[in-house]
Amino acid sequence: MSRRTIARTVEIAGTGLHTGADISFRLDPAPAGRGIVFVRQDLGGGRSIPATLEAVAGTERRTALRNGAHRADTVEHLLAVIHALEIDDVTITLQGPEVPILDGSFAPFVSLLDRAGRVDRPGPVRHARISNLLRITEGDALYRVHPSANLELAVTLDYVEPVIGKQKAELTLTAEAFRTEIQSARTFGFLKDVEPLRMRGLLGGASGDCAIVLDEASVLNTTLQWPDEFARHKMGDLIGDLTLLGARLHARVESFRPSHRGNIACARAIARAACFTLEEG
């Protein structure tokens, strides 16, 4: 198995969900073995922020990474697509503090990577496998991780608000399955939460154009693409957070009431328990 990077540089711009800033970013091919790396060019560049669990700096309503004073927020949607399309090495250069939210789904990032193309290069790919059942709890979130030959995901939501209620989504991750079952699932939030979160410095760029807006009983601004779109989006978030393992994971990950904080706790438990191998061919 060869390592994979993108074939050409691509760029896109949009608004930051939490900062409200106008942000552009660029994806560049990277040499084999570099991994997934963010660079804050607006802060002078030169300092890489690796997409690793050790770099996690925030998990409230998004996943943030940091290296020293350089930080990259809201990385999970882009990372999910990079992982689903099996990109091992890429440099992500940000002109701003976070990855833009775009339409709130994963689809714009899939289109961006499709424009970039992909190229294989010699080098070993890191894999992670577990041999025993893991159970992880973090706040209200619960995870069970089983041995598996592939990356299988199951997400169960349980909201008191009837607009979401209980729903479940399952998937064996492949690039094609991600494209057909996950990429168009949008982020979502309750209208009642917007102002309290803005007072805490979050959702400064939130609008009905980049999220499904809800009250307790109904969707306020759009039509759902699937009845379980909420669970599908949470599954995409989970894929993005598991990307920080820096490996292609072989496991069945069952998540109940997942959150970014819980996803990172789950990934860290997997990192402690997994057998990591480098495989070529």
VEXPA-824551 format. One line per 10 residues: number of its first residue (from 1); their letters; for each residue x, y, z of C-alpha. Coordinates in steps of 0.02 Angstrom, whole numbers, plus 50000, padded with zeros to 5 digits. Layout:
# residues N
NUM) a) X Y Z; ...
END
This chain:
# residues 281
1) msrrtiartv) 50000 50000 50000; 50071 50170 49950; 50048 50335 50036; 49935 50461 49954; 49941 50650 49935; 49850 50772 49823; 49908 50802 49645; 49892 50991 49638; 49864 51145 49747; 49684 51202 49773
11) eiagtglhtg) 49607 51347 49871; 49438 51394 49943; 49369 51534 50053; 49224 51558 50170; 49167 51615 50342; 49225 51546 50509; 49081 51469 50606; 49143 51527 50775; 49248 51681 50737; 49143 51750 50596
21) adisfrldpa) 49306 51793 50507; 49328 51789 50319; 49452 51647 50292; 49540 51568 50145; 49642 51412 50146; 49750 51313 50028; 49788 51128 50012; 49962 51083 49948; 50041 50915 49905; 50159 50854 50041
31) pagrgivfvr) 50305 50733 50038; 50276 50554 50093; 50281 50539 50281; 50238 50719 50321; 50062 50678 50375; 49919 50804 50390; 49985 50975 50443; 49903 51145 50466; 49999 51309 50445; 49933 51479 50502
41) qdlgggrsip) 50004 51590 50366; 49916 51743 50438; 50026 51724 50593; 50184 51721 50492; 50185 51538 50441; 50333 51428 50473; 50259 51338 50623; 50167 51177 50583; 50016 51120 50681; 50009 50930 50663
51) atleavagte) 49841 50843 50652; 49875 50733 50804; 49793 50696 50969; 49938 50780 51059; 49894 50944 50973; 49711 50949 51028; 49675 51116 51112; 49486 51126 51117; 49331 51018 51099; 49184 51133 51135
61) rrtalrngah) 49068 51132 50984; 49219 51098 50871; 49393 51022 50875; 49541 51139 50885; 49727 51104 50867; 49876 51203 50933; 50063 51214 50922; 50124 51350 51040; 50031 51511 51003; 49974 51448 50832
71) radtvehlla) 49800 51372 50833; 49682 51301 50701; 49498 51282 50747; 49350 51187 50674; 49459 51060 50585; 49343 50909 50598; 49245 50921 50433; 49400 50940 50327; 49490 50801 50422; 49342 50684 50397
81) vihaleiddv) 49353 50704 50209; 49542 50687 50206; 49526 50524 50303; 49380 50456 50202; 49473 50486 50038; 49630 50406 50113; 49745 50556 50098; 49898 50526 50207; 50003 50681 50173; 49940 50859 50144
91) titlqgpevp) 49981 51035 50201; 49833 51147 50245; 49881 51331 50246; 49755 51444 50334; 49736 51631 50313; 49636 51646 50474; 49597 51559 50638; 49484 51416 50583; 49432 51310 50436; 49279 51395 50359
101) ildgsfapfv) 49111 51312 50385; 49050 51335 50203; 48877 51254 50192; 48896 51157 50355; 48918 50989 50270; 49069 50890 50213; 49025 50904 50028; 49123 51063 49984; 49282 50981 50050; 49249 50825 49947
111) slldragrvd) 49232 50934 49792; 49392 51026 49838; 49491 50865 49854; 49416 50799 49693; 49484 50956 49606; 49652 50925 49687; 49663 50747 49624; 49766 50614 49711; 49936 50536 49682; 50018 50386 49764
121) rpgpvrhari) 50198 50392 49825; 50309 50257 49898; 50306 50241 50086; 50226 50142 50227; 50051 50180 50289; 50014 50174 50476; 49873 50060 50532; 49793 50037 50703; 49707 49879 50765; 49637 49830 50934
131) snllritegd) 49621 49656 51005; 49499 49683 51150; 49336 49775 51181; 49358 49953 51244; 49226 50052 51340; 49245 50240 51357; 49133 50366 51444; 49156 50555 51439; 49015 50659 51510; 48854 50600 51429
141) alyrvhpsan) 48947 50513 51287; 48978 50326 51286; 49085 50227 51164; 49117 50042 51134; 49260 49994 51020; 49270 49815 50952; 49403 49728 50847; 49360 49731 50662; 49445 49708 50495; 49375 49875 50433
151) lelavtldyv) 49323 50041 50507; 49141 50019 50554; 49045 50160 50637; 48880 50167 50729; 48810 50328 50801; 48657 50336 50915; 48580 50502 50964; 48457 50525 51108; 48389 50702 51122; 48244 50755 51232
161) epvigkqkae) 48191 50874 51094; 48070 50779 50981; 48138 50861 50823; 48288 50742 50841; 48234 50615 50973; 48319 50447 50954; 48404 50402 50790; 48545 50292 50733; 48661 50282 50583; 48786 50146 50537
171) ltltaeafrt) 48921 50136 50405; 49073 50036 50351; 49189 50175 50297; 49245 50180 50116; 49267 50330 50004; 49109 50285 49908; 49006 50256 50065; 49060 50426 50132; 49012 50511 49969; 48838 50434 49963
181) eiqsartfgf) 48792 50423 50147; 48885 50560 50242; 48955 50702 50138; 48794 50803 50121; 48744 50790 50305; 48747 50965 50381; 48790 51028 50553; 48642 51079 50660; 48597 51179 50814; 48454 51245 50916
191) lkdveplrmr) 48402 51427 50896; 48389 51445 51085; 48575 51407 51102; 48641 51538 50982; 48648 51692 51093; 48715 51602 51249; 48854 51525 51142; 48894 51692 51060; 48916 51768 51232; 49051 51636 51260
201) gllggasgdc) 49140 51680 51099; 49064 51543 50990; 48951 51542 50836; 49004 51717 50783; 48982 51666 50600; 48830 51553 50618; 48684 51577 50499; 48545 51480 50418; 48655 51458 50265; 48782 51349 50355
211) aivldeasvl) 48678 51244 50476; 48511 51161 50506; 48422 51275 50630; 48302 51193 50752; 48177 51228 50887; 48118 51088 51001; 47985 51026 50880; 48037 51072 50704; 48169 51115 50576; 48158 51303 50546
221) nttlqwpdef) 48259 51342 50390; 48274 51195 50272; 48216 51020 50225; 48312 50870 50291; 48401 50765 50161; 48377 50608 50267; 48268 50581 50422; 48428 50535 50515; 48535 50678 50445; 48583 50728 50622
231) arhkmgdlig) 48658 50558 50661; 48746 50554 50492; 48827 50721 50527; 48884 50664 50699; 48961 50513 50615; 49059 50627 50500; 49120 50726 50652; 49175 50562 50732; 49274 50515 50576; 49359 50684 50579
241) dltllgarlh) 49408 50668 50762; 49471 50489 50739; 49584 50553 50600; 49693 50625 50739; 49752 50447 50775; 49864 50469 50624; 49824 50295 50562; 49697 50197 50463; 49592 50121 50601; 49525 49942 50596
251) arvesfrpsh) 49387 49936 50726; 49202 49949 50754; 49167 50110 50848; 48994 50122 50927; 48953 50294 50997; 48805 50346 51103; 48769 50533 51122; 48939 50576 51045; 49025 50743 51067; 49193 50812 51011
261) rgniacarai) 49255 50795 51190; 49196 50615 51193; 49267 50577 51021; 49439 50636 51075; 49429 50534 51236; 49383 50382 51130; 49527 50414 51009; 49649 50430 51153; 49589 50265 51228; 49612 50181 51059
271) araacftlee) 49787 50256 51044; 49835 50181 51214; 49766 50009 51173; 49800 49988 50987; 49936 49894 50898; 50010 50012 50768; 50097 49942 50614; 50179 50016 50461; 50127 49926 50303; 50191 49942 50124
281) g) 50144 49862 49961
END
